[in-house]
Amino acid sequence: MRPVLLAVALLFGFLSSQTPQPSNIEKAKVEILQIHEKDRAAHLRGDAADIAERIAAEVVVVDDGKIARQTREQQRKHFEGYFRRVQHSAWEDVEAPIVHVSADGATAWAIFHVHSAYVETKPDGGKEAGGFKGAWMSTYEKMDGRWQMTAVVTTREAEK
C-alpha cells in the first residue's frame, strides 16, 4: 500500500508543479495591464516601434469587417503612417480592462475600452480635432518569457 501512496504523492507534486499558482496568474494579469499602459503611452508619444515590440511575428487583425494576417513589420509601418497623421492628446480607459490568463499561464486575452482625443493633419495640411471610443479584444501568448499580442479584434465608435 505504501508504494501506491508514494506514487500518488509524486503524481500530485508533479501536477501541482505544472499548473501555475494563483499568484502566477495574477502576476500575468498585471503584466498584460502593463502592456496596455505601455501601448497607451506609445499612442500619446506616437511611437510605432514601441507598440511593435509587443506584437508577435505574425498577428491576426480583425477590423472593418475583414480578417488579415500581418507581420510585426507591417503593423509597425501601419502605426508609423497613422502617427504621421494623428497626434493623440488623450487615450484613457472608459472602463476597467478585463483580463483572463489560461490556467497554464501560456496564453491570455484582454478586452479594453478607451476614449481617444486627437488632432489629425489632413492631406492639405489643415488640422482637425477628432476622437473616438474604441473597444477591442487582444490575445497574447508568452514567447521567450515575454507576452506578445497574437490577435486583435477592434471596434470603434466615432464621436459626433
C-alpha positions in Angstrom: 0.0 0.0 0.0 2.8 2.3 0.8 4.2 2.4 -2.8 0.8 3.4 -4.0 0.7 6.4 -1.6 4.2 7.4 -2.7 3.1 7.2 -6.4 0.0 9.3 -5.7 2.1 11.9 -3.7 4.6 12.1 -6.6 1.9 12.5 -9.2 0.2 15.2 -7.1 3.5 17.0 -6.7 4.2 16.8 -10.5 0.7 18.0 -11.4 0.8 20.9 -9.0 4.2 22.0 -10.3 2.7 22.0 -13.9 -0.2 24.3 -13.0 0.7 28.0 -12.2 -0.4 29.0 -8.8 -3.0 31.8 -8.5 -0.2 34.3 -7.7 1.4 33.5 -11.1 -2.0 34.1 -12.8 -2.3 37.4 -11.0 1.2 38.3 -12.0 0.4 37.6 -15.6 -2.7 39.7 -15.4 -0.6 42.6 -14.1 1.9 42.1 -17.0 -0.9 42.3 -19.5 -2.2 45.5 -17.9 1.4 46.9 -18.1 1.4 46.2 -21.8 -1.9 48.2 -22.1 -0.3 51.1 -20.2 2.8 50.9 -22.4 0.6 50.9 -25.5 -1.3 53.9 -24.1 1.9 55.8 -23.6 3.2 54.9 -27.0 -0.1 56.2 -28.6 0.4 59.5 -26.7 4.0 59.7 -27.9 3.3 58.5 -31.4 5.9 55.7 -31.0 5.1 52.9 -33.6 8.3 51.0 -32.8 7.4 50.7 -29.2 4.0 49.2 -30.0 5.5 46.8 -32.5 7.8 45.4 -29.8 4.8 43.7 -28.1 3.3 42.2 -31.3 4.1 38.6 -32.4 6.0 37.9 -35.6 2.6 37.4 -37.2 -0.7 38.8 -35.8 -4.3 38.2 -36.9 -6.1 41.5 -37.3 -9.9 41.7 -37.4 -11.2 45.2 -38.3 -13.7 46.9 -40.6 -15.3 43.5 -41.4 -12.1 42.0 -42.7 -9.6 39.4 -41.4 -5.9 39.9 -42.2 -2.7 38.3 -41.2 0.1 40.8 -40.8 3.7 40.8 -39.8 5.1 42.8 -36.9 6.8 44.9 -39.5 3.5 45.6 -41.4 2.0 46.6 -38.1 4.9 48.9 -37.3 4.6 50.6 -40.7 0.8 50.9 -40.2 1.3 52.7 -36.9 4.0 54.9 -38.4 1.7 56.1 -41.1 -1.1 56.6 -38.6 1.0 58.6 -36.2 2.3 60.8 -39.0 -1.4 61.9 -39.4 -2.7 61.7 -35.9 -1.4 63.1 -32.6 -3.3 61.8 -29.6 -3.9 64.1 -26.6 -5.9 61.5 -24.7 -6.0 57.7 -24.6 -7.9 56.8 -21.5 -9.9 53.8 -20.2 -13.6 54.2 -20.3 -13.9 51.2 -18.1 -11.5 48.8 -16.4 -9.9 46.3 -18.7 -10.9 42.6 -18.5 -8.0 40.2 -18.5 -8.1 36.4 -18.5 -5.0 34.2 -18.3 -5.1 30.5 -19.1 -4.6 28.0 -16.3 -1.2 27.0 -17.7 -0.1 30.7 -17.9 0.9 30.4 -21.6 -2.0 32.4 -23.2 -4.2 35.3 -22.3 -6.8 37.6 -23.7 -7.9 41.1 -22.7 -10.7 43.4 -23.5 -10.1 47.1 -23.5 -12.4 50.1 -23.9 -10.8 53.5 -24.4 -11.6 57.1 -25.3 -9.2 58.9 -27.5 -8.9 62.6 -28.4 -6.5 63.7 -31.2 -5.6 66.2 -33.8 -5.4 64.9 -37.4 -3.3 66.5 -40.1 -5.3 66.4 -43.3 -3.6 65.9 -46.8 -3.9 69.7 -47.4 -2.0 70.4 -44.1 -5.1 71.5 -42.2 -5.7 70.3 -38.7 -8.9 68.8 -37.4 -9.7 67.7 -33.9 -11.2 64.3 -33.6 -11.9 61.5 -31.2 -13.5 58.1 -30.8 -14.4 55.4 -28.3 -12.9 52.1 -29.2 -13.2 48.6 -27.8 -11.0 45.7 -28.7 -10.1 42.2 -27.7 -6.4 41.1 -27.9 -5.0 37.7 -27.5 -1.5 37.1 -26.1 1.0 34.3 -26.0 4.0 34.0 -23.7 7.0 33.7 -26.1 10.6 33.6 -24.8 9.4 34.9 -21.4 7.5 37.9 -22.9 3.9 38.4 -23.7 3.3 39.0 -27.4 -0.1 40.0 -29.0 -1.2 37.3 -31.4 -4.6 38.6 -32.5 -6.8 41.7 -32.2 -10.4 42.4 -32.9 -11.3 46.1 -33.0 -14.4 48.2 -33.0 -14.7 52.0 -33.0 -17.5 54.5 -32.4 -16.8 57.9 -34.0 -17.6 60.8 -31.8 -20.3 63.1 -33.0 
